[in-house]
Structures are given as C-alpha cells and as structure tokens.
Amino acid sequence: MRQRVVRVALTAALVAVVLLAVPLALAIRSSLYADQRDTLERSGPWPGPYA
C-alpha cells in the first residue's frame, strides 16, 4: 500500500512539473527570441563586408 502511495505521489509530482515547466520554457524561449529580433530590427540591415 505504501509503495502505491509513493508511486502515485511521484507520478503526480512529475505531471505537475511537466505541465508547469514546458509552458514556462516555451514562454522564456519566445521572449528571448523576441528580444533578439527587436535588437536586430533596431540595428538596421547589415552593411555588408565592403561597406
């Protein structure tokens, strides 16, 4: 009985971590890419190697 409770508790904890961590990681990733894109757009086009 105790092993079953421990297994259910671990499964619940794992599911909770996955449900919280995956969306958080995706939000952080999209935020970082948005910041980099904004920085590139502000700096203008690359002048090229012979400018």
N, C-alpha and C positions, 0 to 999 in steps of 0.2 A: 504494500500500500504506500509506504513512504517513497519507494522508488518511482512509483507512478506520479505522486505529487511533485517530486523533484523534476521529473521529465516534463510534466505539464507546465510547471513554472518556468523552466528553461526555454521551452517552446514559445510560451507567451512572451518572455523577455526578448527572444530572438525576433519574433514577429514585430514587436513594438519597435525595436531598434531599426529593423529594415524599413518599416513604414514611416519612421521619422527621419532616418539618415539619408535615404535615397532622394526624397524631395528636397531636403536641405542641401545635399551635394549638387543636385541639378540647379537649384537657385543660386548657389555660390558660383558655379561654373558659368551660368548665363550672365551673372552680374560682372564677373571678371572679363568675359568676352565683350560685354557692352562697354565697359570702361576702356578696354584696349581699342575697340572700334572708334569710340569717341575721340580718343587721343590721336589716332591716325587721321581721322577726318579733320581735326583741328589743325594738324601739322601741314596739311595740304599734300599735293602729289609729290612724289619723289622726283627730284630734278634730273636724275639720270647720271651716268658715270662721267659724262663730258661737260657737265654744266659748270 
